[in-house]
Amino acid sequence: MTHTRERIAPPINIWFVVLMGAAACWFSWYSTPHPALLIAIGAASGLLAGTLRRKSIQSAPEQFSHTTSGMGVTRAFASNLTGKLSIAVLGVTLLGFVAIAVARGGEATFGAGAGMASFVVARDIVALPTLRAALSYDGGH
C-alpha cells in the first residue's frame, strides 16, 4: 500500500495536470460553438488562483511540509489569507461555470467543463513548483 504522502507528491499532480489538459481538449472538441472564451476565462482564473497558491505556500512552507493528505494541503491553504483567496477563486469560478452551463444548457456544459479543466491546468502549472519545494522543506536545516 502506498503511503498517503506519495499520493500528493508532484509526480502524481503532474499526471493530474495532464489528465485535466486532456479533459479540456475533449470537452472543447465536443462543444459547439467552440468555447474559446470559457477556456480563456478558466485559464485566467487559474493563473490568479495559482499565483495566490504560490504566495500561500511561500508564506508558510512548514505548514505544507507536514501534510500527509489532500485534506491536509487544503487546511494548510486555509491557514492564511492568500490561501483562502485561492480557495475562493476556485469556488467563484466553479459557480460561474455551473451558472453558464445551467443558463445556456446542453452544449454549454461541455464548454463549462473545458473552462474548468483549463482552470485546473493553469492553477497547477503555476503552483506545482512551489508545492514541490514545500513538500521537501526541512524547516530551514
Secondary structure, DSSP 8 states (H G I E B T S, - for coil): ---GGGGGSHHHHHHHHHHHHHHHHHHHHH-SS--HHHHHHHHHHHHHHHHHHHHHHHH-HHHHHT--SHHHHHHHHTTSHHHHHHHHHHHHHHHHHHHHHHHH-TTHHHHHHHHHHHHHHHHHHHHHHHHHHHHT--S--
